[in-house]
Every structure is written in structure tokens, then in C-alpha cells.
Amino acid sequence: MFRVQFLFDIVAPALILCWAAIFIYNAAAGDSGFGALAVLDREVAAKTDEVDALRARRVALENKADRLSSKSLDPDLAEERIRRILGYARDGDVIVTAPELEEALGRP
């Protein structure tokens, strides 16, 4: 009788408290707890920003590709690209190289 009473009065509540403490600890600091959730939320925000930047870049590249298509070729854009690639310039053109531009803007 004493042994059964001891189990119900002391051991069972102690085991239940330990079990509850393990669950609370894992919910707060475990691999799938609130701390891990906060880390995942930060990663999602960073990846969302990255995806938005990539989408904007894709839209810009699509616009540029549309302007370079044979249907709607922009002569100024084509001339600019050709001159940049081949390194040609007309008489009277002012050519500013990238290092000169960076120096003029005061960037290292």
C-alpha cells in the first residue's frame, strides 16, 4: 500500500514534470523550436529579397533584349553596344574610361 501511494504521490508527478520540462525546452530552444523558427524567418526574408532583386534584373534584361530584337531595334542602343564592344569612337567623342570615372566620382 505504501509503495503504490508513493508512486502516485511522488514519482508520477515528478515524471510528468520532467516530461513537461523536456517539451517546454524543445519548444523554446530545440531544433524545431521558436529559436529555429526565427532563424528560418530571417532566411526566408533574405531569400525573398534576393528573389525580388533577381526578378528586377530579369525584367531589365528582358526589356533590353526586346529593344535589341530585330522587330523593334533601337538604333541608338545598337550603336552604343557596337561602339562599346569594338572600342570605336567618332571624331569629337569624349571617352571616359572606367578608372577615370571612378577617380572623378571619388570612389576607391
C-alpha positions in Angstrom: 0.0 0.0 0.0 2.8 2.4 0.9 4.6 1.6 -2.4 1.5 2.3 -4.6 0.8 5.5 -2.6 4.4 6.6 -3.1 4.2 6.1 -6.8 1.0 8.1 -7.2 2.1 10.9 -4.8 5.7 11.5 -5.7 7.1 9.5 -8.7 4.2 10.1 -11.1 4.1 14.0 -10.6 7.9 14.1 -10.8 7.9 12.2 -14.1 5.2 14.3 -15.5 7.1 17.5 -14.6 10.3 16.2 -16.2 8.3 15.2 -19.3 6.7 18.7 -19.4 10.1 20.3 -18.9 11.6 18.4 -21.9 8.7 19.5 -24.1 9.0 23.2 -23.0 12.7 23.2 -23.5 12.4 21.7 -27.0 9.7 24.2 -27.9 11.9 27.1 -26.8 15.4 26.1 -27.8 15.2 22.8 -29.7 16.0 22.1 -33.3 12.4 22.8 -34.3 11.6 25.4 -31.6 11.0 29.1 -31.6 14.7 29.9 -32.0 14.9 27.8 -35.1 11.7 29.4 -36.4 13.2 32.9 -36.0 16.3 31.8 -37.9 14.2 30.3 -40.7 12.1 33.5 -40.9 15.3 35.6 -41.3 16.5 33.2 -44.1 13.1 33.5 -45.8 13.3 37.3 -45.7 16.8 37.3 -47.1 15.9 34.8 -49.9 12.8 36.9 -50.7 14.9 40.0 -51.1 17.3 38.0 -53.3 14.4 36.7 -55.5 13.0 40.2 -55.8 16.4 41.5 -57.0 16.7 38.7 -59.5 13.2 39.3 -60.8 14.0 43.0 -61.3 17.2 42.1 -63.1 15.3 39.6 -65.3 12.8 42.3 -66.2 15.6 44.7 -67.1 17.3 42.1 -69.2 14.0 41.2 -71.0 13.4 44.9 -71.8 17.0 45.2 -73.1 16.5 42.1 -75.2 13.2 43.4 -76.6 15.0 46.6 -77.6 17.7 44.6 -79.3 15.3 42.4 -81.2 15.1 42.9 -85.0 11.4 43.9 -84.8 12.0 47.0 -82.6 15.7 47.7 -82.9 16.7 50.9 -81.3 19.5 52.4 -83.5 21.0 54.3 -80.6 21.2 51.3 -78.4 22.7 49.2 -81.2 25.3 51.9 -82.0 26.1 52.2 -78.3 26.6 48.4 -77.9 28.7 48.2 -81.1 30.9 51.0 -80.0 31.4 49.6 -76.6 32.2 46.1 -77.8 34.5 47.2 -80.7 36.0 50.2 -78.9 35.3 52.7 -81.7 34.7 56.4 -81.3 33.7 59.2 -83.6 35.7 62.4 -84.1 34.8 64.7 -81.2 33.6 61.9 -78.9 34.8 62.2 -75.3 35.9 58.9 -74.0 35.9 58.4 -70.2 37.4 55.1 -69.1 36.1 53.3 -66.0 39.2 54.1 -63.8 38.9 57.8 -64.8 35.2 57.8 -63.9 35.8 56.2 -60.6 38.6 58.7 -59.8 36.3 61.6 -60.8 33.5 60.3 -58.6 35.9 59.8 -55.7 35.5 56.1 -55.3 38.4 53.9 -54.5 
